[in-house]
Amino acid sequence: MSIIDKFLAKRNGGNPTAEMGFTDHIEALRWHLVRALIAIIAGALIVFFNIDFVFQKIILGPANNDFISYRLLCQFGKSIGVDALCMDPLKIKFQNNELSGQFMMSFSVSFMLGFILAFPYVFWEFWKFVKPALKPGELKYARGIVFWSSLLFFIGVFFAYFLIAPFTINFFANYQLSPQFENIITITNYYDTMSDLILGLGIVFELPIIVYFLSRVGILTPKFMRDQRRIAIVVIMVIAAVITPPDWFSIFLVAIPLVLLYEAGIIVSARILKEKKLKEKETLDW
């Protein structure tokens, strides 16, 4: 029996020959996706009808010198004697080089933020589809998974928006090879950078949840994750170097939370392995 067949069998209550077939499962999945998409569109409409405020105050927030992160980071830096936290004033100009650029940008921003707003419901729909395939014992340890997944996602989003984005934008906006060169950035390039950071870290912060599911199906083990820790740290440092300005403070600012998430994943995987061993022991004793 293939992995898909096993999954479908579990959704049928453990009976592979149950009435609900493959096409029925696809139909169920389709309606989960439709409802999730409706939630995203609803969130996107809320953003679209407030697009002026959203774009000026939220999307362009890190591009303004009075952005809250710049002020708080500078105050914190002065209190601990780290002047690097007081970033240079921004000298940044934007341009639109496409006829429909600003109009299409409003749709892109609306759908990105719509997805962020609807994420708890989107994940809940995904969970409703997967849930029937889990055993009662697995469901017991999956309580609150929608809450924890949403919390981790929003922590990643806020971490990217309030910490990583300001450092990234400030560095690249003020970087010059020569005073003769002026940084005039397209709104598309600016938005792509912001969306990659925000959605990227939001998804990366789901690492413990991903580890949980992979450990449940036996793909990941704590031993494997411990053995690959050095390689994982190198990969994390590379990722941090790619999405942040090339200075060690910014790189460590991103790398440290990611390493902590990896360590949290090891703890999650070890707990699941312990539960499996206890269950096997109880079965043998019986």
Disulfide bonds with the S-S distance in Angstrom:
Cys74-Cys86 2.08
